[in-house]
Amino acid sequence: MTPDVVTVPPETPVLAIARLLADRGISAVPVVSAEGKVLGIVTEADLIRRLAGEEDKPTSWFGALFSDPASQAERYARTHGVTAKDLMTEKVVSVTPDTTAAHIAHMMEDLKVRRVVVVEGEKLKGIVSRADLLRALVAPPHVDAELSDERVRRAVMAAMKKEPWTDTFYTMVEVKDGIVTFHGFRRSDAVQKALRVLAENVPGVKGVEDDTQPMPVFIYGAA
């Protein structure tokens, strides 16, 4: 996460928020109370919606018959508001400091959001954006000590057993000096590629070699 987060109080004028985002080169700013509680977040999308709202046309009498007054009122407030509390999105997606990067990535994909705030209790601790996740992806894995070949082999086997497309009965694993070698048979080229990717994601693996052969028809048909 980014711990040093730029925040604004709920009374901050819209123009000041726009200047803040432009000057700092950021795309969103959390809105917090005097006690540090997260009240909402104002994003570039909120500001653009506010700008676009200046050209909104009044709803026709016919359209008003089928519209929801509450939704109309909420949109009007967000597209004509003059402070952070008017524009902000109140339903902020949040995580705790110990939430894993993988879980945050899933949340962003599922909820279609670009960032999540990190809170402890109700206090803001930081923010995680897509850029932060990319940095986590390219960061080298931390290995406390040199892992033995046997530990690496067991870790690869354990990872294989979690995947339905692997076949630990016909595919064997050997590890020497951190290099994983697959022996035996494979069902398809797709499985061959996936096995390489699986092994490369295991801590301690320094390289992957594939010595498998296509599955014989008589074995594949009996499986």
Secondary structure, DSSP 8 states (H G I E B T S, - for coil): -B-S---B-TT-BHHHHHHHHHHHT-SEEEEE-TT-BEEEEEEHHHHHHHHHGGG-----HHHHTTS-HHHHHHHHHHHH--BHHHH-BSS--EE-TT--HHHHHHHHHHHT-SEEEEEETTEEEEEEEHHHHHHHHHS----SS---HHHHHHHHHHHHHT-TT--TTTEEEEEETTEEEEEEEES-HHHHHHHHHHHHTSTT--EEEE--EE--HHHHHH-
